[in-house]
Structure formats: C-alpha cells, structure tokens
Amino acid sequence: MFEPFSRAYYLGRLYIEPHQGDRPVMHDEQHEAVNEQLYATGAGIERLDNPLVMKLGSRHLAVHGDAGVPGRTLAVPEPMLPERLDTPPTLREVLLAKADRATQLVEMGVAAGI
C-alpha cells in the first residue's frame, strides 16, 4: 500500500472521503497492518494502534483505525480537508511519515487529529 519515497516519507494512494467524525480514520485492519509493517521495530511487544501520521496536501494528520471505513480509504473530517474532493472519490497520493518523523510531528503537535 505504501512504498519508500524519501528519507522522511512513504508514498501511497488512497481514496479520500469526508466524514462526520472528529479525527481522520482508515479501516482498522489496514491501519494495524501498516503500523506493524512500517512503524514496528520488532523489539518485544509493540502497540499497533498508534496513529499513523499522513500528509494530505500541506497538512499532517494523525490517522486512527475504524472498522466502519472501507478499505484503501482515508476518511477525514471536513474541516481538516485541504480542498474540495472529487465525486466519486478517486485515488490520491498520500504521504505517510516514517516512524522517526511521525514521532517528531506528534511531539511538536503538528499532526491534527491526535
């Protein structure tokens, strides 16, 4: 779903759709799989429910898991959307911060939706 893009990010393509929640979400099983594949270190027991930090437009979003979201979809509260979306949704490029960069962004309070 995501491939290396730069020293700080992976690149992926997801459907982006608005939703009524208070934080960005994606399907919980995909969220956990991406967390395990790209954020886990393999050192002992690790949490797989930490938010994934994605960049959509110029905004960083802390993305959580939710069973009600379709696969390959990023559901974003309307106030956090960078622009008007296509109807029907089309695949869009999304950057996923690598683990060390995600930690920096969360600690700096830059990622919306924590």
ABEGO torsion letter per residue (X at the ends): XBBBABAABBBBBBBBBBBABABBBBBAAAAAAAAAAAABAGBEBBBAABBBBBBBEABBBBBBBBAABBBGBBBBBAAABABBBBOBBBBBBBBBBBAAAAAAAAAAGABBGX
